[in-house]
Amino acid sequence: MSQDFVINLFREAFYTTLLLAAPVLLLSMLVGFVISIFQAATSIQEFTLTFVPKLVVVAAVIVLTLPWMMDVMVTFTVNLFHQIPVIGR
């Protein structure tokens, strides 16, 4: 197992993790931004006003993108299992 192989493996793992987390994080950030603008405009400083919509959006995004996320994770895992013989050399 060479240093290039390990670096490539960690690069693929990091990219896959970033790819899977991006939709949830981006939509959560967008909802938080919209709610913070609303709070600044109306001077309402309620914690649940930011928490509940973010929770609902994150749950909805996870439910909607779960098939795609599973496909990405299965592809990464299958590729990793196919590289096992290379690791053994």
C-alpha positions in Angstrom: 0.0 0.0 0.0 1.7 3.2 -1.2 1.4 6.7 0.1 -0.4 7.7 -3.2 -3.0 5.1 -2.6 -3.7 6.2 0.9 -3.9 9.9 -0.1 -6.3 9.0 -3.0 -8.4 6.9 -0.6 -8.8 9.7 1.9 -9.4 12.2 -0.9 -12.3 10.0 -2.2 -13.7 9.6 1.3 -13.6 13.3 2.0 -15.2 14.1 -1.4 -17.9 11.6 -0.8 -18.6 13.0 2.6 -18.7 16.5 1.3 -21.0 15.5 -1.5 -23.4 13.8 0.9 -23.5 16.6 3.4 -23.7 19.5 0.9 -27.5 19.5 0.1 -28.5 19.3 3.8 -26.0 22.0 4.9 -26.7 24.4 2.0 -30.4 24.3 2.4 -30.1 24.6 6.2 -27.9 27.6 5.7 -30.3 29.2 3.2 -33.3 28.7 5.6 -31.3 30.2 8.5 -30.3 33.2 6.3 -33.9 33.8 5.3 -35.1 33.5 8.8 -32.4 35.8 10.2 -33.4 38.4 7.6 -37.0 38.1 8.8 -36.0 38.3 12.4 -33.9 41.4 11.8 -36.8 43.1 9.9 -39.4 42.3 12.5 -37.2 42.5 15.7 -38.5 39.0 16.7 -35.7 37.2 18.6 -37.3 33.8 19.2 -35.0 30.7 19.2 -37.7 28.3 18.1 -38.4 30.5 15.0 -35.0 29.4 13.6 -34.8 25.9 15.0 -38.1 24.4 13.9 -38.0 25.4 10.2 -34.4 24.3 9.9 -35.3 20.9 11.5 -38.2 20.5 9.1 -36.1 21.4 6.1 -33.2 19.1 7.1 -35.7 16.2 7.6 -37.3 16.9 4.2 -34.0 17.1 2.4 -32.8 13.9 4.0 -36.0 12.1 3.0 -36.0 13.4 -0.5 -32.3 12.8 -1.2 -31.9 9.5 0.7 -32.1 7.3 -2.5 -29.3 9.4 -4.1 -27.3 9.4 -0.9 -27.5 5.6 -0.6 -26.5 5.2 -4.2 -23.4 7.4 -3.6 -22.5 5.5 -0.5 -22.9 2.1 -2.1 -20.8 3.2 -5.1 -18.0 4.3 -2.8 -18.2 1.1 -0.7 -18.2 -1.1 -3.8 -15.2 0.8 -5.2 -13.5 0.4 -1.9 -14.1 -3.3 -1.8 -12.8 -3.7 -5.3 -9.5 -2.1 -4.2 -9.0 -4.6 -1.4 -6.7 -6.8 -3.6 -4.6 -3.8 -4.4 -4.2 -3.1 -0.6 -3.1 -6.7 -0.1 -0.1 -6.5 -2.5 
